[in-house]
Amino acid sequence: MTADLAVAQLTERHRATLDKALQAIRTREYWSPHPEHPKAYGDGHGLDAAEGKAAFEALLGKRFAFDGSGHADQPGTDEWTGAEISPYGIELGVSYPHADLDTLLAAMRAAMPSWRDAGPETRALVCLEILARINARTHEFAHAVMHTSGQAFTMAFQAGGPHAQDRGLEAVAYAYQEQTRTPSSAHWVKPQGKRDPLKLRTTFKAVPRGISLLIGCNTFPTWNGFPGLFASLATGNPVLVKPHPRAILPLALTVRIAREVLGEAGFDPDLVCLVAERPGEGIAKTLALRPEIRIIDYTGSTSFGDWLETNARQAQVYTEKAGVNTVLVDSTDDYRGMLGNLAFALSLYSGQMCTTPQNLLIPRDGIDTDAGHKTYDEVVADLAAAVEKLLGDDARANALLGAIVNPQVRERLDGVASLGTVALASRSVAHPEFPDALVRTPAIVTLDGAKPDDEAAYLSECFGPVSFAVAVDSTADALALLRRTVREKGAMTVGAYTTSAEVERAVEEVCEEESANLSLNLTGGVYVNQTAAFADFHGTGGNPAANATLCDGAFVANRFRTVEVRRPE
């Protein structure tokens, strides 16, 4: 195969970016090579807004071909499938190749040797070229993410575009760092006194585990998908992408670009393939137990994540599952700022983020603030008022909330009255452009932490725009409940508000011992449910919500093994 992308070209284009990424994961400072403002694209840097929308619309109602010819261009295609309907009410009408797994997996295994032998640097540079081409099509991806996840356009553009690309690049940087930690060769000389020394020439090679299966999620197909995809690809493993049936298009576009770049760089495009499933087929379970699958990345429900961890014994399994994110409210020196920050965190993407706060632990005797002492009832009422103010204008509400992603979220939202006393009722918001979109504001329910009957609600994940204001007897009781929640149910995020150094240290101790990431006293433009690549770790991998972190060395190091060869000198 003739390579149109030579290593020298890739080095010139991307080595400086790789070096900056390596520096960023060491310093943990803010850095991103991917502009997050829509106006940064076009005029020589990728598709502009109009071009991106047109590219997205050109995909609708057609077969999705990877080579642009209308053919599947993937081994083993036996039929076409796909039935995505946008949460905004549009039927996408895109169909995708359905594969015979024996044929497809055999082709992917056959593609491995040359990619393995290319080495960590070449693999990293090819991955950066893939990311650069994805970045150039960010406007197209934004519409694909919006119309499969229900995110509002701005969030789909940023989280589904540059922020996801940052997470992919972060994974490549960690993969390169871990693979190059060991030298590629060494000269071993052991003195033997008066005798000649023993001498060996040793080589060390990072070798892949095997085919990696990415099981995509509905809400953040690229943001949650890119880390595992690029961590596996950069460590030499072929990647089989199995998107969520309601969110295929963003990852299909990713696979198309990856195959294009791999082919141009002289590698087999079958290193990255897409597998779409028929309605109700449940192909993820079938694939997860195939002996060819040696790595699995999964984001989704706890039940299936637990099943994967228990049953896919031949594979290294990385999961992000459900958790009960908690905010402890003890006191604050910026009451208005706290309310505004929490209102935004509860509202963003209608609470359909794995990092959105669910439980707000508030002492029943109230809290001290810069605006005077506030009772529990006042804190709840003021927070409800802050949410209503934030979302009072329908245009702003639509821009923050997006659309409800699936019927299960709507059902949970409709059933909140059965859980407790509703302090803030959800309302429907009309969307001016998409009349069939289901847009709903958050609901807040009050519960009593001392009542065993209320535990079933606040100790279960209620995914979506529902939060619980849980009355507790004291801050000490709040700390105990926080510890129990993280230990038993897990948490991707923990937040706390306090003016007490003693309480602050106590919250830190709980999070350190139970392995949960903590945000303290956020009152400005940073929110508990947002994390930035290179600076922030997403999850810890140390509590039941997830067994891995996006991203750290552990997320990539077990995707390859180092093989040593010794020769006498």
C-alpha positions in Angstrom: 0.0 0.0 0.0 1.4 3.4 -1.0 1.6 5.9 1.9 0.4 9.4 1.0 1.3 10.5 4.5 5.0 10.0 5.2 6.3 9.9 8.8 8.3 13.1 8.0 5.1 14.9 7.1 3.3 13.7 10.2 6.3 14.7 12.3 6.3 18.2 10.9 2.6 18.6 11.4 2.1 17.2 14.8 5.3 16.5 16.8 5.2 20.0 18.4 1.5 19.4 19.5 2.5 16.0 21.0 5.3 17.7 22.9 2.9 20.3 24.3 0.4 17.6 25.3 3.2 15.7 27.1 4.1 18.9 28.9 0.4 19.6 29.8 -0.1 16.2 31.4 2.9 16.9 33.6 2.0 20.5 34.6 -1.8 20.0 34.7 -2.2 23.6 33.5 -4.9 24.8 31.1 -4.0 24.0 27.5 -5.9 23.2 24.4 -5.0 23.2 20.7 -8.6 23.0 19.7 -10.5 26.3 19.5 -13.9 26.1 21.3 -15.5 29.1 19.6 -17.5 28.4 16.5 -16.2 31.4 14.7 -12.6 30.0 14.9 -13.5 27.6 12.1 -13.7 28.3 8.4 -11.5 30.6 6.4 -8.8 28.0 5.9 -9.4 26.2 9.2 -11.9 23.5 8.6 -15.6 23.8 7.8 -17.4 27.0 8.8 -20.9 27.0 10.3 -22.8 26.9 7.0 -20.5 24.2 5.5 -20.7 22.1 8.6 -24.5 22.2 8.7 -24.7 21.4 5.0 -22.3 18.5 5.4 -24.5 17.1 8.2 -27.7 17.5 6.2 -26.1 15.7 3.2 -25.7 12.6 5.4 -29.4 12.4 6.2 -31.6 9.8 4.5 -28.7 7.9 3.0 -26.4 4.9 3.5 -23.3 5.9 5.4 -20.3 4.8 3.3 -16.8 5.0 4.6 -15.2 5.6 1.2 -17.6 8.1 -0.2 -18.7 5.8 -3.0 -21.9 4.5 -1.5 -20.3 1.1 -0.7 -19.7 -0.2 2.8 -15.9 -0.4 2.5 -15.8 -2.6 5.5 -15.3 -6.4 5.5 -18.2 -8.6 6.1 -21.1 -6.2 5.5 -24.2 -8.3 5.2 -27.0 -5.7 5.4 -27.7 -2.1 6.4 -29.3 -0.9 9.7 -30.0 2.2 11.7 -33.1 4.0 13.1 -31.8 7.2 14.8 -34.4 9.8 15.7 -33.2 13.1 17.0 -34.4 14.2 20.4 -35.4 17.3 18.6 -37.9 15.3 16.5 -36.0 14.8 13.3 -35.7 11.3 11.8 -32.2 11.1 10.6 -32.8 8.2 8.2 -29.1 7.2 8.0 -28.3 3.5 7.6 -25.0 1.9 8.5 -23.3 -1.4 7.5 -24.2 -4.4 9.7 -21.3 -6.8 9.8 -20.7 -10.6 9.9 -18.5 -10.7 13.0 -16.3 -13.6 12.0 -15.3 -11.8 8.8 -14.9 -8.4 10.4 -12.9 -9.5 13.4 -10.6 -11.6 11.2 -9.8 -8.6 9.0 -9.1 -6.5 12.1 -6.7 -9.0 13.5 -4.9 -9.2 10.1 -4.4 -5.5 10.2 -2.4 -5.5 13.5 1.2 -6.5 12.6 2.2 -3.4 10.6 0.5 -1.1 13.1 2.3 -2.9 16.0 5.6 -2.6 14.3 5.2 1.1 13.5 6.1 2.0 17.1 4.7 4.5 19.6 5.8 7.7 17.9 4.3 6.9 14.5 1.1 5.6 16.0 0.8 8.8 18.1 1.4 11.1 15.1 -1.2 9.2 13.0 -3.7 9.6 15.9 -3.0 13.3 16.0 -3.7 13.5 12.2 -7.0 11.8 12.8 -7.8 14.3 15.6 -6.8 17.2 13.4 -9.2 16.2 10.6 -12.0 15.6 13.1 -11.3 19.1 14.5 -11.6 20.6 11.0 -15.1 19.1 10.8 -16.2 20.3 14.2 -19.3 22.1 12.9 -20.4 18.9 11.2 -19.8 16.9 14.4 -21.7 19.4 16.4 -24.9 18.8 14.5 -24.4 15.1 14.6 -23.9 15.2 18.4 -26.8 17.6 18.9 -29.3 15.4 16.9 -28.3 12.2 18.6 -27.7 13.3 22.2 -30.2 16.2 22.6 -27.5 18.6 23.7 -28.1 22.2 22.8 -25.9 23.3 19.8 -23.3 25.3 21.8 -22.8 22.4 24.2 -22.7 19.9 21.3 -20.2 22.0 19.5 -17.9 22.4 22.5 -18.3 19.2 24.5 -18.8 17.0 21.4 -16.1 18.9 19.5 -12.9 20.5 20.9 -13.4 19.2 24.5 -13.8 15.6 23.2 -10.8 16.1 20.9 -8.8 17.3 23.9 -9.7 14.1 25.8 -8.6 12.1 22.8 -5.3 13.9 22.6 -4.8 13.5 26.3 -5.2 9.8 25.9 -2.6 9.8 23.1 -0.1 11.7 25.2 -0.5 9.3 28.1 -0.2 6.3 25.8 3.0 7.7 24.3 4.5 8.5 27.7 3.8 5.0 29.1 5.1 3.2 26.0 8.3 5.2 25.9 9.0 5.0 29.6 11.1 1.9 28.9 14.0 2.3 26.5 13.7 0.4 23.2 17.1 -1.2 23.7 19.8 -1.7 26.3 23.2 -3.1 26.7 23.5 -5.4 29.8 27.0 -6.0 31.2 27.5 -7.9 34.4 31.1 -8.0 35.8 32.4 -11.5 36.6 35.6 -10.7 38.5 38.6 -12.1 36.7 36.4 -13.7 34.1 35.0 -12.0 31.1 31.8 -10.1 31.8 28.4 -11.4 30.8 27.0 -9.3 28.0 23.5 -9.1 26.5 21.9 -6.9 23.9 18.2 -6.5 24.9 15.3 -5.0 23.0 11.9 -3.9 24.5 8.8 -3.6 22.4 5.4 -2.4 23.3 2.9 -4.9 21.9 -0.9 -4.6 21.8 -3.3 -6.8 23.6 -5.7 -7.3 20.7 -8.9 -5.9 19.4 -10.4 -3.2 21.5 -14.2 -2.8 21.7 -15.6 0.7 22.3 -19.2 0.6 23.5 -20.5 4.1 23.0 -23.1 6.0 25.1 -26.1 8.0 24.0 -25.4 11.3 25.9 -21.7 12.0 25.1 -20.8 9.7 22.2 -17.5 11.5 21.3 -16.5 13.0 24.8 -16.8 9.6 26.4 -15.8 7.6 23.3 -12.6 9.4 22.2 -10.4 8.6 25.3 -10.8 4.8 24.9 -10.6 4.8 21.2 -7.4 6.8 21.0 -5.8 5.1 24.0 -6.3 1.7 22.4 -5.3 2.9 18.9 -2.2 4.7 20.1 -1.0 1.5 22.0 -1.3 -0.6 18.8 -4.7 -2.2 19.2 -7.4 -2.2 16.4 -10.6 -0.6 17.6 -14.1 -1.9 16.9 -16.6 0.9 17.6 -20.1 -0.2 18.7 -22.1 3.0 19.1 -25.3 3.4 21.1 -28.2 2.6 18.7 -29.6 6.2 19.3 -26.2 7.9 18.7 -24.4 6.2 15.8 -23.6 9.1 13.5 -20.9 11.0 15.5 -18.9 7.8 16.0 -19.5 6.7 12.4 -18.0 10.0 11.2 -15.0 9.3 13.5 -14.5 5.9 12.0 -14.7 7.3 8.5 -12.0 9.9 9.2 -9.8 7.3 11.1 -10.0 4.8 8.2 -9.1 7.6 5.7 -6.0 8.7 7.6 -4.8 5.2 8.3 -5.0 4.3 4.6 -3.2 7.4 3.6 -0.4 6.7 6.1 0.1 3.2 4.6 -1.8 1.2 7.2 -4.8 -1.1 6.8 -8.0 1.0 7.4 -9.5 -2.1 9.1 -7.7 -1.1 12.2 -10.8 1.0 13.0 -14.2 -0.4 12.1 -17.8 0.3 13.0 -20.4 -2.3 14.0 -24.0 -1.1 14.0 -26.7 -3.4 15.4 -30.2 -4.3 14.3 -33.0 -3.1 16.6 -33.0 -5.3 19.7 -30.0 -7.3 18.6 -27.9 -6.7 21.7 -24.6 -7.2 19.9 -22.5 -5.7 22.7 -23.0 -8.8 24.8 -22.1 -11.1 21.9 -18.9 -9.1 21.1 -17.9 -8.7 24.8 -17.4 -12.4 25.1 -15.6 -13.0 21.8 -12.1 -14.3 22.4 -10.7 -11.7 19.9 -11.9 -8.8 22.1 -9.1 -8.1 24.6 -10.0 -4.5 25.7 -13.4 -3.0 26.4 -14.3 0.6 27.0 -17.9 1.2 28.3 -20.0 4.1 29.5 -23.5 3.4 30.6 -25.7 1.7 33.2 -24.3 0.0 36.3 -26.1 -3.2 35.5 -24.4 -3.8 32.1 -21.1 -2.4 33.4 -21.2 -4.9 36.3 -22.0 -7.7 33.8 -19.0 -6.8 31.6 -16.7 -6.7 34.6 -17.9 -10.1 35.7 -18.3 -11.9 32.4 -15.8 -10.5 29.9 -12.9 -12.2 31.7 -10.7 -12.4 28.6 -10.7 -8.6 28.3 -9.3 -5.7 30.2 -12.5 -3.8 31.0 -12.8 0.0 31.6 -16.2 1.1 32.8 -17.9 4.4 33.7 -21.2 3.6 35.3 -23.8 5.3 37.5 -23.1 7.3 40.6 -24.9 9.5 43.1 -23.1 12.9 42.9 -23.4 14.9 46.1 -22.9 18.5 47.3 -22.5 19.2 51.0 -23.8 22.7 52.0 -22.3 23.7 55.4 -21.9 27.5 55.0 -20.8 30.1 52.4 -19.4 33.6 52.2 -21.0 34.1 48.8 -24.6 33.0 49.1 -25.8 34.5 45.9 -22.8 33.1 44.0 -23.4 29.6 45.5 -27.0 29.7 44.4 -26.2 30.8 40.9 -23.5 28.2 40.5 -25.7 25.4 41.7 -28.6 26.5 39.6 -26.4 26.4 36.4 -24.9 23.0 37.4 -28.4 21.5 37.9 -29.7 22.9 34.6 -26.9 22.3 32.1 -28.0 19.7 29.5 -31.1 19.0 31.7 -29.0 17.3 34.3 -28.2 14.5 31.8 -24.5 14.5 32.7 -22.7 11.8 34.7 -21.2 14.6 36.7 -24.4 16.6 37.5 -25.1 17.0 41.3 -28.1 15.0 42.5 -28.1 15.2 46.3 -27.7 18.5 48.1 -27.1 17.8 51.8 -28.3 20.8 53.9 -28.5 20.9 57.7 -32.1 21.2 58.8 -31.2 24.0 61.2 -29.9 26.0 58.2 -26.5 27.5 57.2 -24.5 30.7 57.9 -24.0 32.9 55.0 -22.8 36.4 54.1 -26.5 37.3 53.8 -27.2 36.1 57.3 -28.4 32.8 58.6 -30.6 30.9 56.2 -32.9 28.1 57.2 -33.2 24.8 55.3 -36.5 26.0 53.8 -35.0 29.3 52.8 -32.0 27.7 51.1 -34.3 25.3 49.1 -36.7 28.1 48.2 -33.8 30.5 47.2 -32.2 27.8 45.0 -35.5 27.1 43.3 -35.9 30.8 42.6 -32.3 30.9 41.2 -33.2 28.1 38.8 -36.4 29.8 37.7 -34.5 33.1 37.2 -31.8 31.4 35.1 -34.3 29.6 32.9 -37.1 32.2 32.9 -36.3 33.3 29.4 -37.2 30.4 26.9 -34.4 31.3 24.5 -31.8 31.0 27.3 -33.5 27.9 28.7 -33.3 26.1 25.3 -29.6 27.1 25.0 -28.8 25.6 28.4 -31.2 22.6 28.6 -31.1 21.0 25.2 -33.7 18.2 24.8 -34.6 15.2 26.9 -32.5 12.3 25.5 -34.8 9.3 26.0 -38.2 8.3 27.3 -36.7 6.9 30.5 -35.5 10.4 31.6 -39.0 11.8 30.9 -40.6 9.1 33.0 -38.3 9.8 35.9 -39.1 13.5 35.7 -42.8 12.9 35.5 -42.7 10.7 38.6 -41.0 13.0 41.0 -44.1 13.8 43.0 -44.1 10.2 44.2 -40.6 10.6 45.6 -41.1 13.5 48.0 -42.3 17.1 48.3 -41.7 19.0 45.1 -40.0 22.3 45.9 -39.5 23.2 42.2 -41.7 21.7 39.6 -40.4 21.0 36.1 -42.0 23.0 33.2 -42.0 22.4 29.5 -40.2 24.8 27.3 -41.2 25.3 23.6 -38.4 25.2 21.1 -38.8 27.8 18.3 -36.9 25.7 15.7 -37.9 22.2 16.7 -41.5 22.0 17.8 -41.3 18.2 18.6 -38.4 18.6 21.0 -39.1 17.7 24.6 -37.4 20.4 26.7 -37.9 20.4 30.4 -36.6 22.5 33.3 -35.2 20.8 36.4 -37.2 19.6 39.4 -36.1 19.9 43.0 -37.5 17.5 45.6 -37.1 17.8 49.4 -36.3 14.6 51.4 -35.4 13.9 55.0 -32.1 12.1 55.5 -33.3 10.8 58.9 -36.3 8.9 57.3 -35.4 5.4 56.1 -38.3 5.6 53.6 -36.6 8.5 51.8 -33.3 6.6 51.3 -34.6 4.6 48.3 -34.9 7.9 46.4 -31.7 9.7 47.3 -29.4 6.6 47.4 -30.3 5.7 43.8 -29.1 7.5 40.7 -32.0 9.5 39.3 -30.4 10.4 35.9 -31.8 13.6 34.4 -33.1 16.9 35.7 -34.1 15.8 39.2 -32.2 16.7 42.3 -32.9 16.1 46.0 -32.5 18.6 48.8 -31.8 16.2 51.7 -32.3 17.6 55.2 -29.7 16.3 57.7 -29.3 16.9 61.4 -25.8 18.4 61.2 -22.7 18.8 59.1 -21.3 15.7 60.8 -24.3 13.7 59.7 -23.9 15.2 56.2 -20.3 14.0 56.2 -21.3 10.5 57.3 -24.0 10.4 54.5 -21.5 11.6 52.0 -19.1 8.8 52.9 -21.8 6.2 52.8 -23.1 7.4 49.4 -19.7 7.4 47.7 -18.7 4.1 49.2 -21.9 2.2 48.4 -23.1 4.0 45.2 -20.1 5.8 43.9 -19.8 9.4 42.6 -18.1 11.0 39.7 -18.1 14.4 41.4 -18.5 15.8 45.0 -19.0 19.4 45.8 -18.9 21.3 49.1 -19.6 24.8 50.4 -18.1 25.8 53.7 -16.3 28.7 55.4 -14.8 26.4 58.1 -11.3 25.1 57.6 -12.2 22.2 59.9 -15.1 21.2 57.7 -13.1 21.7 54.6 -10.5 19.3 55.8 -13.1 16.8 56.9 -14.7 16.8 53.4 -11.3 16.3 51.8 -10.6 13.4 54.1 -13.8 11.7 53.1 -13.1 12.2 49.5 -9.5 11.0 49.9 -10.5 7.9 51.8 -13.4 7.0 49.5 -11.6 8.1 46.3 -13.8 10.9 44.9 -12.9 14.1 43.1 -13.9 17.2 45.1 -14.8 20.8 44.1 -14.9 23.4 46.9 -16.8 26.6 47.1 -17.5 27.1 43.4 -19.3 30.4 42.9 -18.1 31.7 39.6 -17.8 30.4 36.0 -16.4 26.9 36.9 -19.0 24.3 37.7 -18.8 20.9 39.6 -20.1 19.0 36.5 -17.4 20.3 34.1 -13.9 19.0 33.8 -11.1 20.0 31.4 -8.7 17.6 29.7 -5.1 17.9 30.7 -6.0 19.8 33.9 -8.8 17.7 35.5 -9.2 13.9 36.0 -12.7 12.7 35.1 -13.5 10.2 37.9 -10.9 8.4 40.0 -11.6 4.7 39.2 -11.6 4.2 43.0 -15.3 4.1 43.8 -18.3 2.2 42.3 -19.1 4.9 39.7 -16.1 4.0 37.5 -13.2 1.7 37.5 -11.0 4.0 35.4 -10.0 7.6 35.1 -10.1 9.9 32.1 -7.1 10.1 31.7 -4.1 8.9 33.7 -1.3 6.4 33.2 -3.4 3.5 34.5 -6.0 4.2 31.7 -3.5 3.3 29.0 -0.7 1.2 30.5 -2.6 -2.1 30.6 -3.6 -1.8 26.9 -0.2 -3.0 25.9 2.5 -5.3 27.3 6.3 -5.0 26.9 8.0 -7.9 25.3 11.7 -8.4 25.9 14.2 -10.1 23.6 17.7 -10.9 24.8 20.7 -11.8 22.6 24.3 -12.4 23.5 26.8 -9.7 22.5 
